[in-house]
Amino acid sequence: MSRNAKIAYVSLIGLAGLIVLLVGLFTPAYGFFTGLIIAIACWVGSGILGRYWEIKK
C-alpha cells in the first residue's frame, strides 16, 4: 500500500470520529457522551494506526 493511501485511511478514520462527535452533539440519535466516547476511540485508533504505519499526523 502506498504512503498516500495510508495517510488517506488514517485521515478518514479521524474524520469519522469528528462526524460521530457532531452527530452526537446536534441530533438526538444518541447522547453526547456516547458520541464523545466513540469519537475518542476513533481518534486513538487512527493515532495507533498512523504510528504503526509510520505516518506523521
Steps between C-alpha positions, in 0.01 A plus 500: 500500500636840410578770753224727368242223542610448860469873569152497345384210720631661818338832406167334420491328838564836668228660289259223595568580865418866440177412320393267782571773753297758307208260450498429874513870575232629263249215467308289752613178325720419799637703787792736491709283730449193283610696195796637694614154606470363146681805358785462748525132409523593131767761566705268717464225241614729222797609709601141568457406135698806390783414735497136385516610136761769584278788386554839659178683569 
